[in-house]
């Protein structure tokens, strides 16, 4: 009996020892911070992965992630500078940069989300309050709106540092319009597009008119130059023709022969169709030619 009691005591002691050893060991992963607490006061922060020991009774470990966390904030209403309501839907990419400060100021992830919600909404509301709705919803280059996001992110980043939080990014997913002013905004956007289209068409027509005028001027100049050149060539040809005639028929016999051939051409031109009768006056040069041939 005594031996049995001794065995039970030994087993109990061994079990207690195992429990004590097990509660003295903790593991820190690569993507974790480990805050060692003694009576809820941080004794040290472990950021390197590995196996560590702590007091099994007086110390406990609180873990925080090193990863970038994404918090999708509930859509919120804001009022623009021109007193128009909008609903903004955005998210925050953040991380714990100082686990000691984070534990002392917020302690829990849920508390951090609530604080980030408050900081971000406050900055979104303040910045949107300095802009007209047309500055936010328009057909401009989307990169211009990135300046709005950057300003919000920079402001929240500065305010979140005191809580041991680093803001990686804040992005607005969409702007929703209340039903009451959706139609007016769409009408304004349609009007802007129509004005832009009218401007583009007017500029195109103006450019087309300039091109057409230039083409007409160039055409008329070329036509004028071509006509002048043609007349010049005709004149030169006639001049050359007359020169050749003058050289060919430079004697009386040649001139008489030329006169004879011309008269034959006239006679040939007169004898057209089936009627071969030619009526000539007796003083006609052609009659004189024919009568001369008859003699």
Secondary structure, DSSP 4 states (H G I P E B T S, - for coil): -HHHHHHHHHHHHHHHHHHHHHHHEEEE-TTEEEEEEETTEEEEEE-S-EEEE--TTTEEEEEEE-SPEEEEPPPEEEE-TTS-EEEEEEEEEEEES-HHHHHHHT-SHHHHHHHHHHHHHHHHHHHHTTS-HHHHSSSS-HHHHHHHHHHHHHHHHHHHGGGTEEEEEEEEEEEEE-HHHHHHHHHHHHHHHHHHHHHHHHHHHHHHHHHHHHHHHHHHHHHHHHHHHHHHHHHHHHHHHHHHHHHHT-SHHHHHHHHHHHHHHHHHHH--SS-------TT-HHHHHHHHHH-
